[in-house]
Amino acid sequence: MGPSRLTRTGLMVGAIAAMFACAEPTSSPSNLRNTLTPSLGVFLPGGGTANTAQAERIEVCKNYVMTSGAQPPALTSFTVNGPGTVNGVFSLAPNTCREVWVGSNESVTITEQDLSASFTQTCARTLLDASTPACTSGTSATSYVSGVQGAQAGELVVFTNTEIEQEDGCTYTQGYWKTHSIHGPAGPPDDGWDNVGGPDTDFYLSGYTWLELFNQPVKGRKYVQLAHQYMAAKLNVLNGTSSTPAVDAAITAAEAFFATASITDTPPAGLAGILGSYNEGATGPGHCD
């Protein structure tokens, strides 16, 4: 690769990498061509030397998205495999990049290691001299650089780990909450009732308290059916149990209905089913044992 082409390639890939907030390595491309190859041992196909066999640059970057606000792991390891070679290994700290060099018309596979069940893994590729094909998987990218003379050769591969939001707690059914207040009959009473002011708090315009309404038979009354599932879901959520967007929306819709409805009114369809599935553990974090 001539000096002018190497310069163009370095500038173009570096500019793209900057958009991903990746830190550029401090070593110059010419130094990396000589120092990366012996440590990885994978970019010398056909017995070539570091200076002649390596022609194209791949910028490998690591990114984390932490939903909890915690610090990401310190390092993530990658393996690199090229034609007729053994695996090489290198590590990247969060939000950093590393340059890897390959020969013209060659492909290498870069695979993320040290994967954790607490994260989802994705990767994205950007080519400077061609289209942008997808990674082969969320954790592995097969990179190919054409090596066409005069082309803007080079490639950016960004691996991103997104932290999975952890679900907390478990749900109880309406039967549990109905029987675990200060009035029994089961015990001990659950102090989650304190989050709504206790079981003797008036329930909207129904004319009943929360506990009295729990003890009302449905007998075809859609208001009472929804109230049973709503009260259980609300107590579960206020008790610190993880919810879902669908459950949150159903609780909000139920509250809007109860704010103006009487016990003989008919609520919107489907709300009781969404909240019942949550309370029984079919959705959300699951039912308590």
Secondary structure, 3 states (H helix, E strand, C coil): CCHHHHHHHHHHHHHHHHHCCCECCCCCHHHHHHHHHHHHCCCCHHHCCHHHHCCEEEEEEEEEECCCCCCCCCCEEEEEECCCCCCEEEEECCCEEEEEEECCCEEEEEEECCCCCCEEEEEEEEECCCCCCCCCCCCEEEEEECCCCCCCCCEEEEEEEEECCCCCCCECCHHHHHHEECCEECCCCCHHHHHHCCCCCECCCCCCEHHHHHCCCCCCCHHHHHHHHHHHHHHHHHCCCCCCHHHHHHHHHHHHHHCCCCCCCCCCCCHHHHHHHHHCCCCCCCECC
